[in-house]
Amino acid sequence: MALLILGLVLFLGVHTTRVLAGGWRARMIERLGLNGWKALYSLASLLGFVLIVWGFAVARERPVPLYAPPLALRHLNALFTLIAFVLVAAAYVPRNHLKAKLGHPMLAGVKTWAFGHLLATGMLRDVVLFGAFLLWAILDFAASRRRDRREQVQYPPGTLIGDLLSVVIGVVAWAAFAFWLHVWLIGVSPFA
């Protein structure tokens, strides 16, 4: 569990520097240059991700059950995850209504994904992993929205094409992950 927690602290910590340590981040960019900062950020993120994956795999060897969710919540999680994939797609598709309204649909997607998984899983490792991502996404989303208001950020208005692309890309990515990649990468079938 220690590796999982260390990975989460590193990965989510790096992804929170703009919120919690904006001045330090700006000084590091000035000192290292934008590309140097991006390289350091990427390296720390990758190390954190590797520790999360490794730590989660180790934690799976000693399962600690906390609660037993009903089967219906596993199916509901599929819906939450579908919505999360559409939200993440909307973060990258230009000129869609989700991005225009939310500003940060990827963070909304992470919140939705993590919440759904907390409903559907009941092991300690799951609560640590998904709970950490949910807490991070809630705090980062709130901080990002405050920053947008303070800086008067205006997102481009959404279009029907942007909306359709977000939905299609999100649904296709969700289907690929749900029906093939989840079993291959995680070792668990979402629908079993």
N, C-alpha and C positions, 0 to 999 in steps of 0.2 A: 504493500500500500504506500510505502514511503516513496518509491520511484514514481508512482502515479501522482502523488501530491506534489513532489518536486517538479515533475513535468508540467503539471497544471499551473503551479506558481510561476515557472519560467515562461511558458507559452502565453498565459493570460496576462502575466505581468508585463511582458514585452508589448502586448496588444493594448495595454492600458497606459503606456508612457505619455501619450498625448493628453490624456485626461488627468492623470495624477502628477505627472512631472513634465509639464509642457515647457517650462523654462530650461530644465536640464536637457530635454530633447532638442530644443532650439540651439543650445550651446554645443551639443554633440554634433548636430548638423553643420554648424559653423566651423567646428574644429575638424571634423572628418570629411566634410563635403557631403552633398546629398547622396552621391553614389556610395561613399564609404559608410554613411549611416544606414542606407538600404542594405548593404552587404552585412553589416553587423546585426541589424534587425532580422534579416533573413536567416542568418546563421543561428542566432539565439532562438528564433521561432522554430527552426528545423530541429534543433537539439531538444527543445521543449516538447515538440510533437513526438519525436522518437521516444523520449522518456514516458510520455503519456501512453503510447502504444505498448511499450515494453512493460510499464508498470501495470497497465490494465491486464495484459496477458498473465503476468505473475499473480495478480490479485484473483484471476479466474481459477487459479490452481487451488485456492483456499476460499471457497465461497462462504460468505457470511450473509444468510438471509435476514432481511429486516421486515419484509411484508410480502404477502402473496397477492398480487393484483389479479382481479378477475379477467377471464379471457376477453371479455368485451373491451377492456381497456387496451389490450394489444391491438385489436382491430381499430379502435379509435386512434391509436398512435399512428397507424398507417395514414389516416386522414391528416393528422397534425403534420406528419412528415411530408406529405404531398404539398400541403400549404407552405411548409418551410422551403421546399425546393422551388416553388413558384416565387416566393419572396426573395430567395437568393438570386434566382435568375433576373428578377426585376432590378437588382442592384447593378447589373451589368448591361441590361438592355436600355438603350437611350429612350428618353421621352415616353415613359409609361406613367400611368396614374398612381401606381403604388409608390414609386420613387418620389413623384411630385407631392404626394400626401404624407408619406412617412419620413422621407428624407434619407433614412437609413434602413432600407428593407432587408439588408443582410443581417443586421442585428435583430430585427424583428423575426427573421427566419431562424436564427440561432435560438432565440427565446422559445419559439414555437416547437422546434425540434427537441430541445432539451426538456421542455415541459411535458411533451408527449411521451418521451422516453422515461421520465420519472413516473408517469402514470402506469407505464407498461412493464416496468422492471422493478424488482424489489431487493436486489442484492446491495450490500454496502458499497461495493466498487461502483455500481451504477449510480447510486445516490451521490457518491463523491464526484464522479465524472460529470454527470448531467446536472447535478446541483451547482457545481462550480461554474459550468458554462452558462446556466440559467442566471445565476447571480451576476456574473460578469456582463452578460448581454443586457440585463435590466439596467445595471448601473451605467454601462457605456452608452446605451441608447438614450437614457435620460440626460447624461452629460453632453452627448452629441447634439441632441435637440436644443438644450440650453445654449450651447455654443452657436448653433445655427441662428437662434433668435437674437443672441447678442451681436453676432456679425451680420445680421440681416441677410442670411443666405436665401436666395430664391432658386428653387429647382425648376427646370423647364417644365412647361405644362405637358401632361400626358396626352398620348394619341392612341387611337384604336389599334394601329399597327404595333406600337410599343407594348400595349396590353396583350395583344394576341401572341406576339413573340415571347413575352415573359411567360405566359401560360403554357404555350407549346413547348418551349425549351425546358421549363420546370417540370412539366408532366413527363416528357421523354426522359429527362435525367432521373426523375423519381422512379419511373418504371424500370429503367436499366439498373438502378441501384437496388430497388426493392426485390426484383425478380432474379437478379443475377449477382451483382457485385456485393451485396450485403452478406450473402452466404460465403462467397469466395474470400472476401476480405475479413469479415468479422467471425464467420463460422456459425452464424445463427440465421435461420430463415425467419423473416418477419411474419410470415403467414403460417408457420408450422404450429 
